[in-house]
Amino acid sequence: MSVGEAVDLPVDRLEWRRHLPFDPQTSGGLPVTCAADRVEAIPARIRDGGHPAAARIGRRAAAPANPRGRPDALIRADPREAIFNFRVQGVAAHDACAARATLTDASVPSPPAHGIVGWPFGPAVTSPARPRSLPDGRPWPRIRIVTVVRSETGLGETVASVLRQDYSGFRHDLVAPGEAHSAVARILDDHAVDHLLWLDAGDLLAPGALTALALEAALTGAAAVAGLRVLFDTAVRGLDSPAFSGASAVTGSAVLWARGSLGAAALIGADGTFDAAAAWSAIPEDDRRTIGRPVLLHRQAGALTPSQGLSIVSLTGTGTQGGAGVAQRRLAEALALAGHHLTPVALSDRPEAAEWADSFPQAEAVIASAAPDLVLAGNLHGATRSLDVVDRLRRRGPVALVLHDLFPLTGRCAHPRDCRRAAIGCDAACPGPDEYPQLAPRRIAGMHARKRAALAGPAGPWLLANSDWTLARARELAPPGTPAEPIRLAFPTAVFRPGDRAALRRRLGLPPDDVLILISAVIVDGPDKGFHDLRAALRDVARPGVGVVAIGRLDDPAKLGIANLFAPGLIADEATLAAWYGACDLHATASRHETLGQTPIEAGLCGVPTLAYRTSGLTSAVIDGVSGRLVPVKPGALAEALAALVDDPEGRARLGAFARIALESRYSPAAAALSLEAIFRRHGLRDAAARPTFEPAMLGHFAFAAVRQAGAVGTVPAASRSLVRYVRRAKQMVLGRRMPLLVRRCLYLAGRLRRSLP
């Protein structure tokens, strides 16, 4: 069966007869083509699925249609296949778009068993409208969906879930098992088809599944793109990734296949079974992709067998506040939803002592008692300037270091910037020993040697890089043979989601019609955030009707020189932060030193595109031409591009829509967990044949879930008192961002004295 605009009339039909079923003046419903003996069965299945008024319009007759009359049906030259018009809910709809709209009229009594509200009948959560073409201007790929009907149970929901996709270039064929082989052979020979997707009768496509799969295929050129399955019976039992590892794990219903990548129709058995495992294994690994969002809702027969999880310690320096701390916490939460047991441990609560602290007996005892399969460490320099603790831990078992910055690879700093000493040996000639993380010049050479010793050797820690740029830097700066692996960071994709921009602005007291440019960082005017470039670009576009929202610590807002400025300060609540993001039109950053850049991804998930320099990890955080724009690091480039985007509302909306689709697929908690799962398997911690599974709560990280995961609070330190801000500004006027050794020693002694008092 095929539905909607994808109904394919015989090429030998006269032109006027080919148009009749789609003409609003002559057609009262949705065009459908199916086997001739199923003309009555199709409306019956839709009625069973929640549309009691569904009906075939008129009658099907073999006689030619009267062009001056009102044709009720057309029949193919092949008498086994009929084409007729079909009306849902008794509302006339002359094309697929109108038919999809009528499906939202049904009411849904309670949260559905599959956990997605309003799906496939009733009002569902919607995302920004799919742009008319791909980011590079090409048309969206044409997709053929094949359902081999062995049972009609749940078939109405299956068809409705296809109709509700915000996708126009598809055709849905329902075929009998005995006809599947020949039907697929015809599809594989049809060069008008770009991709195929098998959809089992009774299963449902998830909201936005076709768009997410098609965009990833278009961006990467992958021959096969798989997504997640939601497994349910009377309730959600879990999620899994069916196309992750060995060929035996692959099921075709959650995979979009490029037509040219599939072999002959021999992949279809005599009973209509598609050999997805053989098709997957025949495709080179580099030509396969898995996105971290649900694309299929699968009725589970029997209980889900969860995989045996690992015991993992998530180790940080002083906790999970601030950008890197938040990223580490989100990774740990993603792993917990993948069935692992997580124990969070912080080395210290004394950041002022970090320069002189290398041993942490209490924290190390907690780790030893946990007897973990893995220590996942990151953001340690708030508690220590060495990797001595990593060196001790790696002798007991595997350790992985997440490169939230490049601190593990240098003698002192988190970002070497243009300094090349890390490649040849850091020493007392370090250009910034008094900048955080500070270290006395005489100690830098020895510290670099100690770090390299901790990384070296067959039992050394794995370096986990969150961007292509960071991976390249890790391989350049680490001792030879040090394992370096790519990972994805995790983001709460249901918290950071597009919202009603007008409503958000009313709630936050922002002007309703201004173009609002977002700038955001824990320290907005920090030394690595390109504050001077950003300020110059913002001043160039400043005028009535253009405003700036500055989120983060900005002790002296007047430094920006922007009259129309809204500065809420640090926001420690993820839901509130997402609201501020969603209220803006555009995010801009002039940072040049990011291992990834979390703010562009958070903004993009809210449907807000980013403008950034084409440098460092930002080349992964911002997909140029998809989730934002990247410009060369040269004078005036940022200002010129910012002015163009301010004057282009359609372009911003288009980039924002693509940003949500692409970044949800790549940076969800499930995507992060899958990237780590691949590493665990390569290093022998997990069975390569086991299928990755997730807790039911993982579904709550997607905006269309009936029950969403809540955002975290306390993600950044509380705002400083006015006296503290004044002292900090005075210090910066005299010393800049430097903290001399004498001052550091005084702070250390003051901290010891404060803790000694009752």
C-alpha positions, -999 to +999 in steps of 0.1 A: +000+000+000+011+036-006-005+068+007-005+105+000+015+123-027+037+092-031+010+072-048+025+062-081+000+061-110+008+041-141+030+060-166+007+051-194-023+070-179-034+101-197-022+132-179-056+144-169-064+110-154-031+111-134-042+144-117-077+135-108-071+117-074-050+147-062-071+175-074-090+193-046-119+200-069-124+163-078-110+144-048-124+143-013-097+125+006-062+110+007-050+090-023-042+053-014-029+025-035-030-011-023-038-047-034-072-049-049-085-073-023-075-050+006-096-019-004-120-025+025-094-037+049-074-005+050-102+018+063-110-009+088-075-009+102-075+029+105-109+028+122-095+003+147-066+026+153-088+054+167-107+070+137-142+055+137-154+077+109-126+067+085-141+056+052-133+050+015-150+076-006-174+062-031-167+030-048-139+014-067-147+005-103-127-010-131-143+013-156-124+044-168-131+075-148-152+103-162-131+135-165-162+157-161-176+138-132-164+131-097-142+100-098-142+080-067-114+057-077-089+047-103-076+012-110-042+003-123-038-016-155-025-044-132-058-057-116-040-067-085-034-031-074-061-005-068-060+033-063-088+050-044-094+081-022-098+078+015-112+101+041-101+103+078-124+115+106-149+125+079-129+156+071-120+160+034-083+162+027-069+163-008-033+158+000-010+141+026-004+173+046-042+178+052-046+142+061-018+145+087-035+175+102-068+156+107-050+129+126-043+154+154-080+158+161-082+125+180-081+126+218-057+105+238-070+092+271-038+086+290-001+084+285+003+058+258+022+025+264+051+036+242+056+068+263+052+094+235+023+118+241-002+122+213+013+097+190+002+087+164-033+100+171-039+133+189-018+165+193+019+157+197+048+178+207+062+195+177+097+209+168+105+237+144+092+231+110+115+210+087+131+234+062+121+229+026+155+217+014+187+203+029+213+227+043+232+228+010+201+234-011+196+198-023+161+184-021+154+160+008+161+124-002+132+103-015+124+075+009+105+043+002+091+026+034+082-010+030+059-029+054+055-066+049+020-073+064+020-107+082-006-095+107-030-066+107-027-060+145-016-024+150-014-017+113-035+014+116-010+029+141+018+019+119+003+038+089-006+068+110+029+071+124+041+074+088+015+099+079+024+121+109+060+124+098+069+160+088+083+147+056+070+149+021+093+128-001+082+094+009+060+065-002+048+038+021+042+004+005+023-024+023+030-057+007+021-093+013+049-117+023+048-136-009+052-104-030+079-087-009+108-102-030+095-089-063+084-055-048+118-048-033+135-058-066+115-032-084+124-006-057+161-014-060+159-008-097+141+025-093+166+053-095+139+078-083+143+062-048+172+074-026+167+054+006+147+025+019+133+018+054+117-014+065+088-009+090+072-039+106+035-040+109+025-030+144+057-009+150+056+029+148+080+055+135+088+080+163+081+116+158+105+132+134+123+099+126+125+103+089+138+138+091+165+129+117+177+099+097+176+116+063+196+146+076+223+125+091+225+105+059+228+137+039+254+153+062+277+122+064+270+104+031+265+072+052+251+042+034+231+031+065+219+052+094+204+035+125+185+051+154+173+039+188+143+017+194+118+023+222+107-011+235+072-014+250+043-036+258+019-022+284+046+004+292+081+014+281+105-013+291+137+003+278+155+015+247+182-002+226+205+004+197+198-024+173+226-017+148+255-012+172+278-041+171+278-076+156+257-083+125+234-106+146+222-075+165+209-056+136+172-052+129+162-034+097+132-014+111+154+012+128+178+017+099+176+040+069+194+023+040+208+040+009+193+022-021+227+019-038+242+002-008+219-027-008+226-058-028+202-078-049+167-086-037+182-118-025+183-100+009+145-107+010+136-142+018+108-162+003+086-153+033+093-116+029+119-114+057+146-088+052+181-100+061+192-068+079+222-084+095+237-093+062+230-059+047+246-041+077+277-063+078+282-058+040+286-021+045+321-008+056+321+005+092+330+040+082+299+041+060+275+033+089+262+057+115+240+055+146+221+085+159+213+089+195+175+095+193+145+072+190+133+065+155+112+034+161+086+023+187+087-015+189+062-038+206+083-060+227+074-097+231+086-108+265+108-090+290+138-070+280+171-086+291+193-057+303+231-060+297+253-063+328+266-029+336+300-018+348+310-003+381+323+032+373+337+059+395+332+094+380+361+114+395+364+152+395+387+177+412+363+197+433+328+187+421+305+193+391+299+230+390+311+251+361+313+241+324+337+211+327+321+199+359+286+200+343+299+181+313+314+154+336+282+151+355+261+147+324+284+119+311+280+101+344+242+104+342+242+091+306+262+061+317+238+054+346+209+054+321+228+029+301+227+005+330+261+012+347+266+018+384+281+052+390+299+064+421+307+102+420+339+112+439+356+146+442+392+147+452+390+178+474+370+208+485+401+230+489+408+247+455+432+271+471+455+242+480+455+227+445+490+239+437+505+220+466+482+189+467+491+156+451+477+130+475+440+125+485+438+097+510+401+100+517+389+101+481+413+073+471+399+052+499+364+057+486+375+047+451+393+016+465+362+005+484+341+008+452+364-016+434+354+000+401+358-016+366+367+019+354+376+053+368+363+081+345+382+112+355+379+147+343+385+184+353+410+175+380+430+208+380+407+224+406+422+200+432+457+193+419+483+205+394+496+169+388+483+136+375+499+117+404+465+104+415+458+091+380+492+073+380+483+056+413+448+047+401+458+032+368+480+006+386+448-008+401+426-008+370+415+011+339+414+049+340+399+071+313+407+109+313+381+131+297+398+160+280+375+188+290+406+209+284+442+201+276+455+203+312+466+166+313+489+172+282+507+204+294+530+214+322+505+237+337+478+254+315+444+243+303+448+258+268+483+264+253+468+289+228+497+297+204+524+284+227+543+254+213+561+243+244+538+215+252+550+197+221+587+200+231+586+202+269+570+229+291+594+248+314+600+280+333+596+300+301+559+294+303+542+327+293+514+326+319+525+308+351+503+331+372+471+325+352+447+297+363+457+269+368+487+286+383+521+270+390+554+284+400+577+286+370+605+265+386+580+236+390+566+235+354+593+214+337+592+187+364+554+187+365+552+182+327+576+152+330+555+137+358+523+140+337+539+124+307+551+095+329+516+090+342+502+089+307+529+066+293+531+028+292+507+000+283+486+005+314+483+043+309+449+060+310+428+064+278+424+100+267+388+107+257+384+136+232+351+154+228+359+169+193+380+161+162+403+190+171+409+178+206+415+143+194+442+156+170+458+176+198+458+146+221+476+125+195+501+153+190+509+161+226+505+128+244+534+103+248+536+078+218+512+049+222+488+067+246+453+056+236+432+085+224+395+079+216+367+101+203+335+106+225+304+126+224+294+148+254+259+145+268+233+172+269+198+172+284+180+174+251+145+175+266+154+205+288+172+224+261+145+224+235+127+249+213+099+268+229+074+295+221+098+325+217+071+351+222+059+335+254+094+331+267+101+368+261+069+378+279+079+356+309+115+370+310+105+406+304+123+409+271+113+431+242+089+412+219+101+423+185+139+430+189+166+408+174+183+394+205+219+382+203+229+358+230+264+357+245+271+332+273+300+318+294+306+312+330+329+342+328+317+363+299+349+385+298+373+356+305+407+357+288+399+328+264+365+340+254+376+366+228+358+394+247+374+422+227+365+407+193+330+400+205+325+435+219+336+451+186+312+429+166+283+436+189+289+474+188+289+472+150+253+459+149+240+478+178+210+499+169+174+503+180+157+469+176+188+449+182+196+438+218+221+416+236+215+390+263+247+383+283+245+352+305+273+346+330+296+365+352+302+400+340+314+422+368+312+454+347+284+453+322+294+488+310+325+472+294+303+459+266+292+494+256+257+482+246+227+502+256+201+475+249+217+450+272+200+423+294+224+407+319+207+381+341+241+370+354+250+334+362+220+310+359+223+278+379+191+262+368+192+244+335+155+249+327+157+287+333+189+288+313+171+270+284+143+296+286+168+324+281+184+306+252+151+300+236+141+336+239+170+347+217+174+348+179+211+341+176+241+330+197+275+345+191+310+337+205+345+349+197+362+322+217+393+307+201+402+280+226+375+254+232+380+216+233+343+215+221+321+244+233+290+235+252+271+267+247+267+264+209+252+230+214+229+240+242+217+270+221+213+249+190+191+224+209+169+253+217+166+262+180+191+291+182+220+290+157+256+300+166+281+323+149+317+314+158+353+314+146+364+284+126+389+272+151+396+246+178+367+224+190+341+249+178+345+232+144+326+202+159+302+222+182+290+243+153+282+224+121+289+251+095+259+259+074+237+235+095+236+246+131+253+280+125+281+298+107+318+296+111+341+324+099+378+328+096+398+341+125+406+375+110+397+411+117+361+421+108+350+386+098+328+381+129+312+415+127+304+411+090+288+377+095+269+389+126+254+419+106+243+395+079+226+372+103+209+400+122+193+411+089+183+376+078+154+362+099+146+334+074+182+323+074+183+322+112+151+302+114+164+277+089+197+272+108+179+270+141+156+242+128+185+222+114+205+228+147+178+211+167+175+181+144+212+175+140+224+182+175+197+161+192+209+131+171+246+137+179+247+150+215+218+133+234+227+114+265+221+082+245+246+093+218+272+100+245+266+066+262+269+048+228+302+066+221+316+054+255+301+019+250+321+016+218+353+024+237+345-001+265+341-028+239+374-019+221+392-022+254+376-054+265+354-041+293+322-051+275+310-081+254+311-070+218+282-092+210+258-077+235+232-052+224+234-018+243+202-011+263+190+019+282+167+024+312+131+036+303+140+070+318+163+076+289+132+083+268+125+113+291+155+131+275+135+137+243+111+165+240+083+143+226+082+120+257+051+120+278+073+123+310+104+144+305+136+145+326+139+176+347+169+199+344+197+201+370+201+230+394+232+244+411+253+241+380+273+272+387+284+290+419+261+315+434+265+351+423+292+370+442+283+398+466+287+434+454+318+439+476+335+408+461+327+420+426+342+454+434+374+438+448+377+415+418+374+444+394+400+464+413+424+434+412+419+430+375+427+467+369+460+462+386+470+426+379+447+415+351+438+378+353+471+370+370+474+357+406+510+361+419+525+334+439+525+356+471+488+361+468+482+324+462+502+315+493+482+340+514+450+324+502+463+290+510+471+299+545+438+317+550+420+286+539+439+265+564+432+290+591+395+291+583+391+253+584+410+251+617+385+273+634+356+257+653 
